[in-house]
Amino acid sequence: MTSLALTLLRGAALSAFKRARPDAPLPGAVTARVRADVERLVAYERLCGFAAGRAGGAGGGDPLPVTYPHVLAFPGTMRLMAGRDFPLPLLGLVHTSVEIVQHHALLPADELELTTYAETLAPHRRGTEATVVTRARLDGTPVWESRSTYLSRHRTPEPAPEDVLPVRDGQDPQAGPGPGPSAHAQWRLTGDLGRRYATVSGDRNPIHLHPLTARLFGFPRAIAHGMWTFARCVAEHQREAGSAADGGSGAALHVSAEFRAPVLLPCSVTYAAAGEAFALRGPTGRVHLSGAVRPAPPRDPGGIPRTPEPHHLPGR
């Protein structure tokens, strides 16, 4: 059994003993040195729709998709979340948003120094939400960073009117249809998509794998991984926009998304886009995901990346 599988089992076992609360202490950071496995990278690119030109399984000079370091960071993220001192139960965590800044293209042969840590906990009307940050350095230089939010769903006290917190669209599973980018493509998602993405990413959260395991966490069927829907939309946006927006061409990029409603498998979805913005909609027009691709913020003098300004996604 792989070390990642053991980590996931440990996290699953500890989940029963954790009681999420927004005032819990946070654990320390997890660090690792990683390099892409080209065979798994090619499988990821094909499944997510990125142009994979690595003939014969060679990494060559083709850079990584802008979303791929998130996959490389996944084992470290799981070590963090599966730990005894991480305050939320690993089982059933729902990815609610992601923001990635790439400062320049990364190659499969690059050995990245990854640091992952829990930045904050916050109350949410459906439970408690954690913000998890990953920063990547190459030879000591910051090159890539991500910020994700994860929701642990549990009963919460009904807040008094003056204590009600604003709820992002990306956290509302009842998000309905509304105006937005125009439709560009329709995709049919098969029932085994969650298992296929789990194979290339290592993310085997049971809510994605089978209807029976998804029902244990309140979903009628398995749901697509948020990071697959995000990567698929980014890949399509870059394909339509051409090399100017291609994270694999060396461009500095800021890509972000909010996951508004679960994508129940199997299903048909519509990809929509306008300028920097993109969205994924269901057959009734329900918005499952909204996001954007834009140039990354500049670096401060000395080569330190500036913190990205808050990005209000379509529909917010």
C-alpha positions, 0 to 999 in steps of 0.5 A: 500500500502506498504512503498516500493510501496510508495517509488517507486511511489514517485521515479517514480513521481520525475523522470520526473523532474530530468535531469541526469548529472555527476557533480550533488551533491550526497545525504547522506547515508541511514541506516536500520536494516533488517532481512530476511523473511524466506518465501520470502527467500525460494521463492528467493532461488527456483527461483534463483536455490540455494539449499533451505533446509529450510523445513517447512519454518524454517530458521534453520542453513542454511546461506543466499545465498551470493547475498541475502543481496542485496535483503535485502538492496533493500528498502534502495537503493530505498529510496536513489534513489527515493529521491529528492536529488538523481541526476538520475531519478529512472525510466529506470535505468539499472543495469550495474555491481555488485561486492559483498564481503562476509566475512563470512556466514550470517544466516536468524536470523541475524539482519544486519545494512545496510548503502547505499550511492551513491559513484560517478557519471560518464559520460557514452557514453549512459548517466550518471552512478552512483556507489551505495555502500552498507555495512552490519555490524553484531554487529558492525563488517563488514560482507558483502559489495556490489558495483553496477553501474546504468546507466541512459540513455540520450542524451550526447554530442559527445565527442572529440577524446581526451575526449573519456572515456574507455567503459567497456564491461559490459556497451556495449549493442552491445557486441557480441560473443567471446571466453570464458568459455565452455557451461555447461547448457541451460536454458529457461527463460519464459516471466513472469520471471521479474514479478516473480523475482519482487515478491521475490525481490521487484524490480518492475522496469517497464523495467522488468515487461511487453513488454508495460512498457519496450517499454517506455524505449526503449526495445522491450520486458521486460528484465530479472533483472540483479540480477536474471541472476547474482544470477542464475549463482552464484548458478549454479557455486556453485552447480558445484564447491561444498561446496568449493565455496558455499557461504552458507557454510561459505566461504568468497567470492568475486563475481562479474559480468558485465551486457553486454547486456539485456536478452529479455524475453522470450528466451533461454540462455546458462550458461558457466563456466571455473574455477572462471569465468562464463558467460551467452550467447544467442543463437547466442553466444552474451554475456549477462553477464560475472562474476567470483566467487573467495575467498574474500580478507583478513581482515586487522589487527583489523578485517577491511576488505581490499578493493578488488583489481580491478577484470578484468572479462572474456572478458575485 
